């Protein structure tokens, strides 16, 4: 990939600007999500957080700040679904190989939760392997305008996607941010729409709609009332306290 220009770089790195290397909060729900990490490459790892559900963590290059970003790999019968693609085509290549050769659930489809490069950067690898990548029309439009890889398949604002349920709650971290639920396990993947427990602020607001975000968060809670484990876009998963923490940060930002 070509290096990101300065504005784009700052936007994507700031998405996790408040991340900390400290351990996750000591709650029962968070501890249930903490499993042994499997290192696939120096900048790619996975860990199982529920039967058939894995978090993947990919790290940006040093010139991008080394920022880690989360995504999911979800088993679906004898295949799997990739949620967010990692920062680069190389990250996706590692994840696809592991899903096929070690997990024995090759990726059959992918979806991305918004247009930023930490979500879309691996799309070229999926395209090259004939794996469809899905997103909302708005996400595709914004990715193209930003010069990021563009997902070719479309999602509606609320639909089932294999074992997953996707929902657009409204604008927040970005105008197009989706959240993804795995109902069988109670795992909600909030992406950058949800902040990690140690975040001191909302991070990058360049593409955010802070005024709309609280209402969007309320709609997310109403749409997925059974969420038990929350996975943010960066840093450690937790319980529903991550939703409360994000709400508190939004209230602070509005004053």
N, C-alpha and C positions, 0 to 999 in steps of 0.2 A: 504494500500500500504506500501511497505517497504520504509524507509527513503532514500532519494537520497544520493549518494555518493558526496563527496565534489566538484569534478570537475563539475558534472552534476548540482548540486545545484547552483554553481556560474554562470554557463551558463544560466540557466533559470531565475534566479533572475536578472541577469544583462540585460536581454532582456528589462527590464523596469527600468534600473538603473537610468535613467535621469528623471523619472516621478516625478511630483510635485502635491501636494494637492491643488494648487492654482486653482481658477475657470477658465473655458475655455475662449479662446480669444473672445472678444466682436465683432464678425462679425455676419451679418444677417444669414448666413448659419449655423454657429455654434449654434446661439441662437435658430434657428428653430429645431435643433436636441436635444436641452435641454428640457427634459420633466420630469414629476414627477417620482421619483424613487419608486419602489415597493420592499420592503424588504421581501424576502422569508425566509431567515435564517440569522444568524449573519454574514455569509461570502458569501451570495448569494443575488443578487438583479437583477431586470430587470427594463427597462424603454422603453416606446414606442417612437420611433423616426420618424415613418411614418405609415400610415395605413398598418397593417399587418406585421410590422417590429419592432422587439424589440432587444435592446442591453441587453445581460446578462453580469454581472460582478461577477466574483468569486475571492475570496481572498485566497492566499496561507496560510498555517499554520504559526504560529509565528516562528517555527524553519526553515521555508523557507523564512522568511522575511516579511510575510503578504502582499506580492505583489499582487495587483489586476490585473486581466486579462480580456479583453473583448472577447465577441463572439456575435453571432446573433441567434435569434429565428425568423423564417420567416414563416408566415402562408401560407399554400398551399391548397386551397380548404377547406375541413373540417379537415385537418391535418396540420402538420407543419414540418419544417426542422431545425435541430440544426446545426449551424456552429461553430465548435470548442466546446469542451466538458467540459471545466472547468478543474481545477487542479486535482480533485479527483473523484472517483466513487460516493462519497456522494454528491458532487456538481451536477453531472448529475442526480442523483436520485431526488434531489429537483427540478431541472428544468423540468424533465419529468413529475413529479407529478403535478406541477403548470400548464404545458401546457395541461395536460389531464383534471384535476379537476376544474381549474379556467378559463383558456383561452378556454377550450373545443375545442382545436385543438391538439390532441395528436401527439407526434413526430413519424413520419413514417420512417425517414431516417436522417442520419447525415453525415457531411463531416468535415475533419480536414485539416487545411491549411499548416501545416508543422509538423515535428516529435517531437518537444519539448513537455515537460510534461504539460505545461499550455494549450496545444491544445489537447493532447491525453489522459490526465489522467483519464477522465471519461469513456473511452471506455468500461471497464469491465461491467459497469451498462447497457450500451446499448446492449452489447452482451448478457447479462443475460436476457434481456427483448425481445430479438429477433429483435432488431432494427439494420438494416445494417449501417455500418460506412464506408464511402468512402474516398479514398485518392489516390494520385498518387503512382505508384509502387515504386518510389524512396523514398517517405515518409514512406511507409511500411517497406522497407528495412532498412532505417536509424533508425526508431523506434525500430525495432527488435534488431539491433546492439547496440543500446543505453540501451536496457532493458526496454523500455517504452511499454505501451499497443500498439498493432499492429492493424490498420484498415484492415478489411478483403476484402472489395470491392474496385474496382479500378475506377479511373477517368482518362480521357485523359487530354492532356495539354490545350485543349479548348473545352468546351462543355456546353450545357444547362443542368440544373439540376433543374427540376420543374420551379419555377418562378425566378430562379437564373441563372447566367452565370458565369462559373469558367474559369480562365485563368492562365496559368503558364507563367509569363513574362521573366523568367530567374532567375539566382541566385541573391541573395541580402543578406538579414538578415540570410538566410540559403540557401543551394543549392536547396531546394525543395519547396520554398514558393509560394503558390497559392494566388491569389486575387479573390474576389467574388463580383459580381455586382448584384444588384436588379434593373433591368432596369425600372420597373414601378415607382419607387420612386427616381431614380438617386442616390441611396446609393451605395457607393463602400466600401467594407470591405477589408482593406489592410492588416490586421493582423500586424505582426511585421515587414513586408516589408516597412510600412509607420510609421514615427515617429510622436508623438504628438507635438503640437505647442510649448510647453515649453521645449522640449528636448534640451539639450545643446550638445549632442553628439549622436553617433549611437548606444550606449549601448553595449551589448555583441557582440563581433566580432569573438568569438571562431569558429563558424560555418559559418561565413559570407564570402562573396566574394565581397570585396569593389571595386575591379577593374571592376567587371561585373555589379554591382548594378546600376550605372547611365544608362547604356544601357537598363537594365531591366526596370527601371523606365520609360524611354522613350517609350518602347514597351507597357507598361501598359497604359500610357496616350493615345497612338495611338489606342489601342484596345478598351478603354472605354472613348471616348472623351466627353460623356455626363454626367460624374460623377459630382454630385453637393455637396453631403454630404459625407465626408470621415471619416471612422471609423478606427482608428489605433488599434494595438493589446493591447495597454495600454493607460489609461487616456482618455481624452475627445475627442469626435468627433469634426470636424470642416468642413470648406469648402475646396476648392482646394488649399488654402494656405498651407495645410499640405503637399501636393505634392511638392510645391515650397520650403517649409522648409526642407523637406527630401533631395531635390536636393541640397540646399545650404549646408547642413551638409556634404553631400558627396563631394562637391567641396572643402570644408574646410579640410576634411580628406585626400584629395589627394595632398594637398600642404605641 
